[in-house]
């Protein structure tokens, strides 16, 4: 099993979508590449993301990128759907440099490469989100999500 951190806007829908993908073993809602202000317990500069454990024999980073591009606007800076702000930026983060290399190669091969603003950088830190955010759309299916319902269920559950 390998792990990659995927940001695609509000993490509720991203987690619900990723959980359905072939080869995904587990997901966890969290925040990546930000700063924790320990005294205030507030975060700054992070991206909402989904820690994704996957079987590389079943799904590759390139395939995960292809899936991600189904649910995001890769040209939008700090916004997906009605969610606006730095924490809603899109990105792929990993401690494995091969993952980043493969993700960058996926983007480079696209004809619209010059317009894509998906961040692909090493993971510097990660914080698990509170339990209330884990599998949120399964608990509250009517909560707002920028991903169309048809895509949330496209690959099964």
C-alpha positions as CSV (number, residue, x, y, z in Angstrom):
1,X,0.0,0.0,0.0
2,X,1.1,3.5,-0.8
3,X,-0.2,6.9,0.4
4,X,-0.9,10.2,-1.4
5,X,-2.7,13.3,-0.3
6,X,-5.3,14.7,-2.7
7,X,-6.9,18.2,-2.6
8,X,-9.8,19.0,-4.7
9,X,-11.8,21.7,-2.9
10,X,-14.1,20.9,0.0
11,X,-12.8,17.6,1.4
12,X,-16.3,16.1,2.1
13,X,-17.1,15.4,-1.5
14,X,-13.5,14.6,-2.4
15,X,-13.4,11.9,0.3
16,X,-16.8,10.5,-0.8
17,X,-15.6,10.3,-4.4
18,X,-12.2,8.8,-3.7
19,X,-13.6,6.1,-1.5
20,X,-15.4,4.7,-4.5
21,X,-12.4,4.3,-6.7
22,X,-10.8,1.0,-7.6
23,X,-7.6,0.3,-5.7
24,X,-8.3,2.7,-2.9
25,X,-7.8,1.0,0.5
26,X,-8.7,3.8,2.9
27,X,-9.3,7.5,3.0
28,X,-9.0,10.1,5.8
29,X,-10.1,13.7,5.7
30,X,-7.4,16.2,6.7
31,X,-5.3,19.3,6.0
32,X,-2.0,19.5,4.2
33,X,0.9,21.9,3.9
34,X,-0.2,24.6,6.3
35,X,0.7,26.0,9.7
36,X,-0.9,25.1,13.0
37,X,-1.1,27.9,15.5
38,X,-1.0,25.7,18.5
39,X,-2.2,28.3,21.0
40,X,-5.3,29.1,19.0
41,X,-5.7,25.6,17.5
42,X,-6.3,27.3,14.1
43,X,-4.7,26.4,10.8
44,X,-3.3,28.8,8.2
45,X,-2.3,28.2,4.6
46,X,-3.5,24.6,4.5
47,X,-5.3,22.7,1.7
48,X,-8.2,20.6,2.6
49,X,-7.2,17.1,1.4
50,X,-7.9,13.4,1.6
51,X,-5.2,11.1,2.8
52,X,-5.5,8.2,0.4
53,X,-4.1,4.7,0.8
54,X,-4.1,2.8,-2.4
55,X,-2.8,-0.4,-4.0
56,X,-0.4,0.7,-6.8
57,X,-1.0,-2.7,-8.5
58,X,-4.6,-1.7,-9.0
59,X,-4.5,2.1,-9.5
60,X,-1.6,4.4,-10.5
61,X,-0.9,8.0,-9.6
62,X,-1.7,8.9,-13.2
63,X,-5.1,7.2,-12.9
64,X,-5.8,8.9,-9.6
65,X,-5.0,12.2,-11.3
66,X,-7.4,11.4,-14.1
67,X,-10.1,10.7,-11.5
68,X,-9.2,14.0,-9.7
69,X,-9.6,15.9,-13.0
70,X,-13.2,14.5,-13.3
71,X,-14.2,16.4,-10.1
72,X,-12.3,19.6,-10.2
73,X,-11.8,22.7,-12.3
74,X,-8.1,22.5,-12.8
75,X,-7.9,26.1,-14.0
76,X,-9.5,27.6,-10.9
77,X,-7.2,29.2,-8.3
78,X,-8.4,28.7,-4.7
79,X,-12.0,27.9,-5.6
80,X,-14.0,24.8,-6.4
81,X,-17.7,25.4,-6.8
82,X,-19.0,27.9,-4.3
83,X,-16.1,27.2,-1.9
84,X,-13.6,30.1,-2.1
85,X,-10.3,30.5,-0.3
86,X,-6.8,29.1,-0.2
87,X,-7.9,26.0,1.7
88,X,-9.9,25.0,-1.4
89,X,-7.0,24.9,-3.7
90,X,-6.3,21.8,-5.7
91,X,-3.2,19.7,-5.3
92,X,-1.4,16.4,-4.9
93,X,1.0,16.0,-2.1
94,X,3.3,13.1,-1.2
95,X,6.4,12.2,0.6
96,X,7.2,9.8,-2.3
97,X,9.0,11.8,-5.0
98,X,8.0,9.2,-7.6
99,X,4.3,10.1,-7.0
100,X,5.0,13.7,-7.6
101,X,7.0,12.9,-10.8
102,X,4.1,10.8,-12.1
103,X,1.5,13.5,-11.2
104,X,3.6,16.2,-13.0
105,X,4.0,14.0,-16.0
106,X,0.2,13.6,-16.2
107,X,-0.2,17.3,-16.2
108,X,2.6,17.9,-18.7
109,X,1.0,15.5,-21.2
110,X,-2.2,17.5,-21.3
111,X,-2.8,20.0,-24.2
112,X,-4.0,22.6,-21.6
113,X,-0.9,22.3,-19.4
114,X,-0.3,26.1,-19.4
115,X,-3.6,26.8,-17.8
116,X,-3.5,24.1,-15.1
117,X,-3.1,25.4,-11.5
118,X,-3.1,22.1,-9.7
119,X,-0.3,22.1,-7.1
120,X,2.0,19.1,-7.1
121,X,4.5,19.4,-4.3
122,X,6.1,17.4,-1.5
123,X,4.0,16.9,1.6
124,X,5.4,19.1,4.4
125,X,2.8,18.3,7.0
126,X,-0.6,16.8,7.5
127,X,-3.3,17.1,10.2
128,X,-6.3,14.7,10.4
129,X,-9.6,16.5,10.5
130,X,-12.0,16.2,13.4
131,X,-14.3,13.1,13.5
132,X,-17.2,15.3,12.4
133,X,-15.5,15.8,9.0
134,X,-14.7,12.1,8.4
135,X,-17.1,10.6,5.8
136,X,-19.3,13.7,6.3
137,X,-21.4,13.2,3.2
138,X,-22.3,9.6,4.2
139,X,-23.6,11.0,7.5
140,X,-25.2,14.1,6.0
141,X,-25.9,13.4,2.3
142,X,-27.7,16.8,1.8
143,X,-24.7,18.9,2.9
144,X,-23.3,21.1,0.1
145,X,-20.8,19.5,-2.2
146,X,-19.3,21.0,-5.4
147,X,-19.1,17.5,-7.0
148,X,-22.3,16.5,-8.9
149,X,-24.1,13.5,-7.2
150,X,-23.7,11.4,-10.4
151,X,-19.9,11.6,-10.1
152,X,-20.0,10.8,-6.4
153,X,-21.6,7.5,-7.2
154,X,-20.0,6.8,-10.7
155,X,-17.5,4.2,-9.5
156,X,-19.6,2.5,-6.9
157,X,-19.3,2.6,-3.1
